[in-house]
Amino acid sequence: MSTLEKIVADVLGVAEEEIDDETGTATAASWNSLRHVQIIAAVGREYGLRITPRRARSCRSVGDLRKLLAEEGRSA
């Protein structure tokens, strides 16, 4: 498991094995607005990024977060 998947699993309170690039607001019942903010904050802290609200709104899945990290030159 990657650090990104571990972060998401920890925030959502699920097993890391349940997390993949498709995990997101449309597929995970526990990924609500509060959890979304917590995930974005945790990812920002872990990877040393300031994620703007606009970019945060566009990250609706683990795959989206992975893409954001790649755009910022970070590996998930």
Summary of the structure (lengths in Angstrom):
residues: 76
radius of gyration: 10.9
end to end distance: 9.8
largest distance: 30.2
contacts: 203
relative contact order: 0.20
helix: 58%
strand: 3%
